Amino acid sequence: MKMSLQDVLFSQGFGTRRICSGLIQQGHVTVGVDGAVCVDPAAVWDTEGLVFSVQGQTWQFQRRAYLMLHKPAGFECSHKPGAHPSVYTLLPAPLRQRAGTAAAGVQAVGRLDQDTTGLLLLSDDGKFIHRLTSPRHHVPKVYEVEVRHPVDDGQLQRLLEGVVLDDDPRPVRAAACERTGERGLRLTLTEGKYHQVKRMVAAAGNRVEGLHRSAMGTVTLPSDLAPGHWRWLTRDEVQALAGGALS
Ligand code: URA
């Protein structure tokens, strides 16, 4: 796709068109890996593989944003957090300000509780978010759970056969559940109800003391992505998550 440099910056979240134009005219923008300054906001560039830098911040053009974050404890998955900082503060400003899509900025693909750690996907592609969060698609989410009391067979059986939560008479069951230690469980869920793991474990007769999401759909949290860090999803990861339904 061909785009003016001003629109490139605007689409990637570097401010209003006016601000982007000013940044370019003032010589703050370099284009390409060799880093040549471009001062013409109307100069047209091919966005395929385009790398540029704005005031020293190197950026790779992405038509749509698809990323993973290793969520640390103590952050809320909300743009308007209450008692804790927002996960969005862990992302660079352009990702929060991306324009040109239905909803400005990236959104979390489902939410994790403030005290839950692990894999959080984010995107500005509404269809992708819907594909992964819609109950119709049964996307598996894997949780590593630390519980207060030793896990017994009865608890495992109840989690697999189904427990009734307070907001729905229909039982909810884990798609898979295994013991990972005396007080450890690995639970795979295909729905995304509010506090689902904590409520299911409580209904099965135990209590969650620590919760970490290790996988969602086809993506596993990489061991080299430290808490608080993020990275772009690869094209293959996005395609696999979207079940080939991506434009
Ligand atoms: N279930 C919970 O109880 N909390 C989470 O953060 C995710 C799933």
Residues whose N, C-alpha, C, O or C-beta is under 5 A from the ligand:
A	BS01	URA	R111 L112 D113 T116 H195 Q196 V197 K198 R199
